[in-house]
Amino acid sequence: MCEQGSVRKLGDTIPMKVTEFLCPGDAVTGLRAQDKARLLNELCNRAAATLKLDATHLSAEILKREELGSTAMGGGVAIPHARVEHLAKPFGILARLRKPIDFDAIDDQPVDLVFLLLLPTSVPAEQLSALATVARRLRDPSTVRELRRVADNASLYGAFVRGLQ
């Protein structure tokens, strides 16, 4: 169940549920990308279409964050993220690439699992909660193995949210 319509009160300290910012339709398997920049642009285009925001602006914010340092966390996983104006709440897209790509990872390993996370410019605690939730999930070896094993988009979403509700 996707809870994208739910609203959190300012100052709410309850950890965010993944289903508050990731919907089943935003999990994609078999995504093709020739390089990091094209992948990030593709993911931002998808996010922009869903959020009714400017894709160029989203891409610029994500690429600006990547210039500060790669968001690849090792083990073939990356969490590109940025704060975005006019965004009411966190939004995510989970993608498994058909073929791993270079992402300037700290361990020099190519990336095949990517979670694009867009965060509102307000409510810093909510931003940290969403990012921490995704990072914890993608640090879990059994979750990562399952994400790489599943066959379709629905199963990718299910593997990511399983046990988190």
Order of alpha helices (4+ residues) and beta strands (2+ residues): beta-alpha-alpha-beta-beta-beta-beta-beta-alpha-alpha-alpha
